[in-house]
Amino acid sequence: MTIKIAVIGFGNIAKAIITPLFDKKLLDPRDVYCLVNSKKSVDNIKKNYKYNVNIFQANSKDSEIVLNCQIKLLSVKPQQLKNIVGLEKYTDSGNLLISILAGVSLEKLSKRFPNHICVRVVTNIPIIIGKGLTGIAFGDEITQDQKRFTKKLFENSSKIYELPQDLLDIFLALTSSGPAIIALIIEALSDGGLSGGLQKHLSEELVMEMIIGTITLIKDTNLTTAELKNMVTSPGGTTITALRVLENKSLRSALIESVVSASNRSKEFC
Ligand SMILES: NC(=O)c1ccc[n+]([C@@H]2O[C@H](COP(=O)([O-])OP(=O)(O)OC[C@H]3O[C@@H](n4cnc5c(N)ncnc54)[C@H](OP(=O)(O)O)[C@@H]3O)[C@@H](O)[C@H]2O)c1
């Protein structure tokens, strides 16, 4: 028997999760039933998405097919959750609901989706290129098969970390908000290069290659970050001068607080 999979909200992240599974033929697009909010998105997916998934508009007569699937990936925006209606009608218990909504707790999901065993997942944008990080918190009633299936959805394009639910907010702050923080750092360092007379493009390229090289060095040699810092910091030299500016401007504290506040914001959604 083939299992039908519903995707409630077939936007950017849902596509990033599902498309590699189609690419690697681990899922058949004919078994995937997607729901979006607008007719425009239905038409756009029919016209432009490279696979022929079953696609329906929310609250249309056909959307019942999606809501009837035993396995559901929930991937609307957290503020759109209140608009998902009709799931409580399905009286079969034990359906699996995998939510990727930022900050929405297992308890809230279980209340919202009775008859479903809920799983909360946090993933991040590099999943698009198969380099994602995915944190998963399973509820108590989950079966081994449901656990395996959930991991299968994400392991193809991300590293999986099984975590207690209370660590998912900080996992999200580090990994999901992290790419934006790193992008800002790249942009700011490149502007430093620009200020010193480098062309923008070259400056950005140098920053990115420097970051990749530094990370590879740390990983390949098992250097600690402190050891690496000491290696490139000589008495009265340029690097200690740069680091002194960052300490004066409290960069370290600003980064710590940015992660803590992203985590607190995620908790507010619960
Ligand atoms: N962005 C990130 O970096 C990131 C990373 C990890 C997880 N997430 C989580 O992933 C989720 C989705 O984010 P996204 O960036 O993929 O958002 P998105 O591109 O805006 O996708 C949302 C999808 O939900 C559909 N939708 C809206 N209301 C609906 C309804 N009532 N019934 C059915 N479908 C509905 C939208 O349809 P229309 O196109 O017709 O509006 C759209 O297809 C969020 O909860 C977010 O927290 C995001």
The ligand as a Tripos MOL2 file, in Angstrom:
@<TRIPOS>MOLECULE
LIG
   48    52     1     0     0
SMALL
NO_CHARGES

@<TRIPOS>ATOM
      1 N1         12.2190   30.7340    6.3380 N.am      1 LIG1
      2 C1         13.0630   30.0070    7.0820 C.2       1 LIG1
      3 O1         14.2840   30.1840    7.1200 O.2       1 LIG1
      4 C2         12.4930   28.8470    7.8560 C.ar      1 LIG1
      5 C3         13.3530   27.8720    8.3200 C.ar      1 LIG1
      6 C4         12.8100   26.8070    9.0060 C.ar      1 LIG1
      7 C5         11.4440   26.7230    9.2190 C.ar      1 LIG1
      8 N2         10.6280   27.6990    8.7950 N.ar      1 LIG1
      9 C6          9.1920   27.5630    9.0390 C.3       1 LIG1
     10 O2          8.6110   27.1020    7.8500 O.3       1 LIG1
     11 C7          7.2700   27.5650    7.7730 C.3       1 LIG1
     12 C8          6.9920   28.0060    6.3590 C.3       1 LIG1
     13 O3          7.8590   29.0440    6.0110 O.3       1 LIG1
     14 P1          8.0870   29.4340    4.4770 P.3       1 LIG1
     15 O4          9.2390   30.3740    4.4720 O.co2     1 LIG1
     16 O5          8.1320   28.1970    3.6290 O.co2     1 LIG1
     17 O6          6.7100   30.2270    4.1840 O.3       1 LIG1
     18 P2          5.9800   30.4860    2.7810 P.3       1 LIG1
     19 O7          6.9460   30.3520    1.6480 O.co2     1 LIG1
     20 O8          5.2130   31.7430    2.9390 O.co2     1 LIG1
     21 O9          4.9480   29.2730    2.6770 O.3       1 LIG1
     22 C9          3.7480   29.2210    3.3840 C.3       1 LIG1
     23 C10         2.8030   28.3330    2.5910 C.3       1 LIG1
     24 O10         1.6100   28.1550    3.3430 O.3       1 LIG1
     25 C11         0.4900   28.3270    2.4750 C.3       1 LIG1
     26 N3         -0.6910   28.6770    3.2670 N.ar      1 LIG1
     27 C12        -0.9990   29.8430    3.8830 C.ar      1 LIG1
     28 N4         -2.1950   29.7540    4.5150 N.ar      1 LIG1
     29 C13        -2.6590   28.4960    4.2790 C.ar      1 LIG1
     30 C14        -3.8480   27.7970    4.6330 C.ar      1 LIG1
     31 N5         -4.8010   28.3630    5.3690 N.pl3     1 LIG1
     32 N6         -3.9940   26.5250    4.2210 N.ar      1 LIG1
     33 C15        -3.0390   25.9260    3.4720 C.ar      1 LIG1
     34 N7         -1.8970   26.5290    3.0880 N.ar      1 LIG1
     35 C16        -1.7090   27.8060    3.4900 C.ar      1 LIG1
     36 C17         0.9400   29.4300    1.5450 C.3       1 LIG1
     37 O11         0.0900   29.4870    0.4010 O.3       1 LIG1
     38 P3          0.0430   30.8480   -0.5050 P.3       1 LIG1
     39 O12         1.3310   30.8590   -1.2750 O.co2     1 LIG1
     40 O13        -1.1350   30.6620   -1.3660 O.co2     1 LIG1
     41 O14        -0.0730   31.9940    0.4540 O.co2     1 LIG1
     42 C18         2.3670   28.9280    1.2510 C.3       1 LIG1
     43 O15         2.3400   27.8960    0.2960 O.3       1 LIG1
     44 C19         7.1300   28.6670    8.8250 C.3       1 LIG1
     45 O16         6.2890   28.2140    9.8550 O.3       1 LIG1
     46 C20         8.5160   28.8780    9.3670 C.3       1 LIG1
     47 O17         8.5020   29.1000   10.7650 O.3       1 LIG1
     48 C21        11.1170   28.7370    8.0770 C.ar      1 LIG1
@<TRIPOS>BOND
     1     1     2 1
     2     2     3 2
     3     2     4 1
     4     4     5 ar
     5     4    48 ar
     6     5     6 ar
     7     6     7 ar
     8     7     8 ar
     9     8     9 1
    10     8    48 ar
    11     9    10 1
    12     9    46 1
    13    10    11 1
    14    11    12 1
    15    11    44 1
    16    12    13 1
    17    13    14 1
    18    14    15 2
    19    14    16 1
    20    14    17 1
    21    17    18 1
    22    18    19 2
    23    18    20 1
    24    18    21 1
    25    21    22 1
    26    22    23 1
    27    23    24 1
    28    23    42 1
    29    24    25 1
    30    25    26 1
    31    25    36 1
    32    26    27 ar
    33    26    35 ar
    34    27    28 ar
    35    28    29 ar
    36    29    30 ar
    37    29    35 ar
    38    30    31 1
    39    30    32 ar
    40    32    33 ar
    41    33    34 ar
    42    34    35 ar
    43    36    37 1
    44    36    42 1
    45    37    38 1
    46    38    39 2
    47    38    40 1
    48    38    41 1
    49    42    43 1
    50    44    45 1
    51    44    46 1
    52    46    47 1
@<TRIPOS>SUBSTRUCTURE
     1 LIG1         1 GROUP 0 **** ****
